[in-house]
Structures are given as structure tokens and as C-alpha cells.
Amino acid sequence: MSNHVPNYVDVLIVGAGLSGIGAACHLQTECPQKSFTILESRAAIGGTWDLFRYPGIRSDSDMYTLGYKFKPWTNAKAIADGPAILSYIRETAAERGIEQKIRFNQKVVKASWSSETAQWTVESRHSETGEASIITCNFLMMCSGYYSYDAGYTPDFPAVEQFQGTIIHPQKWPENLDYTGKRVVVIGSGATAVTLVPAMAETAAHVTMLQRSPTYMVSLPGSDAVANTLRRFLPERVVYTLTRLKNTLFGTFVYQMSQRRPELVKRLIKDRLRKELGPDFDVDRHFTPPYNPWDQRMCLVPDGDMLIALREKRASIVTDQIERFTPTGIKLKSGEHLDADIIVTATGLSLVSLGGISLMVDGKQAETSKSVTYKGTMLTGIPNLSFVFGYTNASWTLKADLLCAYVCRLLNYMDKHGYRQVTPHLNDPEVKDMPLLNLNSGYILRAMDQFPRQGSKLPWRLYQNYFFDTLMIRLGSIKDDALEFKQAENHAKVGEIATA
């Protein structure tokens, strides 16, 4: 162990990405009496938006909803690229002095809760030296995202070692890769592939997107015309608030329509694609998935850039399966061969729950995969811990803002009543166990057994609805039959089950 003297903060945040910086800002504003520190495993702020460096990287959510509620997005471009989002996060941290609260290169490996002291003892290791450090806290906020930063997911492709060109996963994009005039095959059909194809097609000889099955794609303007018009008449904060509401309402409407009238939404998407791609393009084969809209996340195509690349023949789509890699490309099960100089495996992420840390509660290993989420942010049987997990059908930050505000309300409630410990307990036999996420994407299904569960009714159910969650999380009472609060004294018998 390190010789560092253990130190204490009221709240410890794990992760300095979009969620972690947001959590720190909420704490600073809404719980000014609380001390806090952020532990970040990497050497920089930004999380996802600092890690990924592949060509064209951008958000698939508009910045009026991906941005923080408390900091207006003022750029004219609504669908922002990665560097612009990273700049926004870092600017937010700098404006509020959050950078001084971050300890970089500290990868959290273990957290142990003691009910006797009402504290977490958190062990981290320096990402470069391996040196261990200890910090204690009363409340632990996990803002570490949902995937491993070490490597993405790549299937075991047959004969991959035979390929004589370059193979890249987008999560490990090499600096200064020159693909000018090269033949590129991008394996995958998700948001990363849809971003890479038009970006690389600008200078590559040709880019082929190879997909095993199609994905729903929706083309939207990269700029928000309503917001840019309102800016001429209204203050920036008012424009931001109104546009955020507008876009959230629209996104909720599309999702609800997809759930209730999937055939109508399918037809509308396909009709739009036929109009943009022309009559010669096989929309049924390449853009009609075997599932309903929003059973997997839809791909947003800003200003139709992917569709333009297809229409102009700078890029193409092949829907087929891989038989094996060859020295010069990929042989498909149909017998076709795709020639390639560079192959990009945009095949998904390797998911990890709660940053992969080991959790102990009073000396016993916590099995978080058997815990049920309370209001989407706490876990049954685990005291004084929250985690931030955004929406799957909308912007991540819409949910993150709600959850961070809830934790601040919870902490203030505990201070007011002299409590030091809060633990959710599921005692309702009518609540059925359900997977945490309702998406059937392959990379999600592969890892769901590692993640906590959700329940079949409130407050254990995740409804993926911002307006419903606003009522439950932001405006709902802190007092709840499901929450057990304990006093500041080190006596377990002084517990109280709060009643509604």
C-alpha cells in the first residue's frame, strides 16, 4: 500500500467525463457545504469525448439536450463534433474551478463500506506507476460510464491474421493514419460506423460499410433553425431552455410513436430514405432492420452526410456475413470479396458495470448484478452509493442532470435530519426482476448479466421518459418506504424506515 495518509471528503465522484463534471457542478451549487473530490483514471477531463479520436467523431444527440441544463449551448451547430463537446465540458469545469478538485491518473479498484463509521474507504491505483492511494468518503457517486476504456469489442473473425493491411478499432484510433486514396471497409452499422463512413469517404478511394444486419437511420439538420432564429430576439439562456424543451418533447414523441405504432414509423423512415437515396437504392435490403424502431438505438445522420456519400458513390453498403479474412480483404458468405487496404472494426464496446470496481459492504462482497436499481441511481443493499446512467432513447445528460439533482436533494435531506446512511431495500414481493436495459443490441446483450437489474414497477422501474422521471426523480418526495435511513451515531439500532 501507499504511504499516503488517508484523507476524507463528504462526496467522492468517480470519473471526470460529461457525468462527473456535471455531478461536481450540481454539488457545488446545491450542496455548497459538502466537500468533494473527483478521481479520474486518465490524464485529462472529458471521458468519452477525450478518449475517442476517430475521423468525424460527433454526438448522436443534439447539444441542446446533451448539454448541461445549467450551461447553455451557444454554438450554431446543434449536432456537435467531438472536439466541440470536449471544449464545452472543459470550459464548464474551468468556469467553476472544478479542475482543482480532480485527481488524475487514479483508477479506482476497490470501495469498502463500513456501517460502523458510515464511510466508504476507496482504493485507487496510479494509472502509470501503480502506486496505491486511499481516500474515505461518506457518499460515493459513480460517474464512470458503462464501457471499458481499455479496449472495444472485436469478434473473433476467422483467419484475421491473414490480412496484410491495417486493422483498427475506433476506440484505439492511431494518430496521423493516412487513408487518402485507400480502400476502406468499415465493419458495423451503428453510430460509430455511420460517422466514420462519410468522414473517411472524403479522401479515401472508396469506403464500404459491411453490416450483418441494417440499422434505422434518420437524417436531421446539423443546425437547429428554430434556435438560431430565436437567438436574434431572445437571451441565450431563454433560447437554450426553450430549444431543450422542444427537442426533448420531439424525441419523446418519436420514441412513444415507435413503441405504439412501429409499422407507421418504419414506413415514414423508409419513405424518407427512398426520397434521399433515389429509386435505384435497395432500401428494403440495406435499411430495413429485423426489429422495430428503438428496439435498438437509432442512428442520427446530420445533414444526411452518410446518405450523400452513398448517393455520390464515394461509399457503399454491403449487407452480408463474413466467411473469413483474406490477405487482401474480406470474403463474404455470399462469395463476394471486399478488397481493402484498411479494415475498421466498428463492432461495439466492451461493457463494464460501475467501472469494474470491487464493492464490499461491511466485509462482504457486494453482488451488484443481483441488486435492483432504485430510481435508476441507487442499488438495493448498498448504502450511500449512486451511479449515473443516462437514457438509451434520448440524450445521456437529460437523465444525468436529473439524477445528480436528486442526489443533492437526498444529501441535503440527510443533513437536515441528522442521517449518515441511506440504503434502498426491495421488500415488495410483487416486483418482478427485469434486465436493466430494454435494447437488444449485441454488445448490450453480451454484458447484461454483469449489470444491476430493474424492477417491474416504481420506484424500481426505468421508464426511459424524461417528463415522467422529472415528476418521480426531481419533484418526488425523498421519504420513501424503500429507503432506510440511519442516524449519525454509530449504533445500528437507531435505524429508521422513512415512511411516505
C-alpha positions, 0 to 999 in steps of 0.5 A: 500500500501507499504511504499516503495518509488517508484523507476524507471528503463528504462526496467522492465522484468517480470519473471526470467525463460529461457525468462527473463534471456535471455531478461536481457542478450540481454539488457545488451549487446545491450542496455548497457545504459538502466537500468533494473530490473527483478521481479520474483514471486518465490524464485529462477531463472529458471521458468519452469525448477525450478518449475517442479520436476517430475521423468525424467523431460527433454526438448522436444527440443534439447539444441542446439536450446533451448539454448541461441544463445549467450551461447553455449551448451557444454554438450554431451547430446543434449536432456537435463534433467531438472536439466541440463537446470536449471544449464545452465540458472543459470550459464548464469545469474551468468556469467553476474551478472544478479542475482543482478538485480532480485527481488524475491518473487514479483508477479506482479498484476497490470501495469498502463500506463500513456501517460502523463509521458510515464511510466508504474507504476507496482504493485507487491505483496510479494509472502509470506507476501503480502506486496505491492511494486511499481516500474515505468518503461518506457518499460515493457517486459513480460517474464512470460510464458503462464501457471499458476504456481499455479496449472495444469489442472485436469478434473473433473473425476467422483467419484475421491474421491473414490480412496484410493491411491495417486493422483498427478499432475506433476506440484505439484510433492511431494518430496521423493514419493516412487513408487518402486514396485507400480502400476502406471497409468499415465493419458495423452499422451503428453510430460509430460506423455511420460517422466514420463512413462519410468522414473517411469517404472524403479522401479515401478511394472508396469506403464500404460499410459491411453490416450483418444486419441494417440499422434505422437511420434518420437524417436531421439538420446539423443546425437547429433553425428554430434556435438560431432564429430565436437567438436574434430576439431572445437571451441565450439562456431563454433560447437554450431552455426553450430549444431543450424543451422542444427537442426533448418533447420531439424525441419523446414523441418519436420514441412513444410513436415507435413503441405504439405504432412501429409499422407507421414509423418504419414506413415514414423512415423508409419513405424518407430514405427512398426520397434521399437515396433515389429509386435505384437504392435497395432500401428494403435490403440495406435499411430495413432492420429485423426489429422495430424502431428503438428496439435498438438505438437509432442512428442520427445522420446530420445533414444526411452526410452518410446518405450523400456519400452513398448517393455520390458513390464515394461509399457503399453498403454491403449487407452480408456475413463474413466467411473469413479474412483474406490477405487482401480483404474480406470474403463474404458468405455470399462469395463476394470479396471486399478488397481493402487496404484498411479494415475498421472494426466498428463492432461495439464496446466492451461493457463494464458495470460501475467501472469494474470496481470491487464493492464490499459492504461491511466485509462482504462482497457486494453482488451488484448484478443481483441488486435492483436499481432504485430510481435508476441511481441507487442499488438495493443493499448498498448504502450511500452509493449512486451511479449515473446512467443516462437514457438509451432513447434520448440524450445521456445528460437529460437523465444525468442532470436529473439524477445528480439533482436528486442526489443533492436533494437526498444529501441535503435531506440527510443533513437536515435530519441528522442521517449518515446512511441511506440504503434502498431495500426491495421488500415488495414481493410483487416486483418482478426482476427485469434486465436493466436495459430494454435494447437488444443490441449485441454488445448490450446483450453480451454484458447484461448479466454483469449489470444491476437489474430493474424492477417491474414497477416504481420506484424500481422501474426505468421508464426511459421518459424524461417528463415522467422521471422529472415528476418521480426523480426531481419533484418526488418526495425523498421519504420513501418506504424503500429507503432506510435511513440511519442516524449519525451515531454509530449504533445500528439500532437507531435505524429508521424506515422513512415512511411516505 
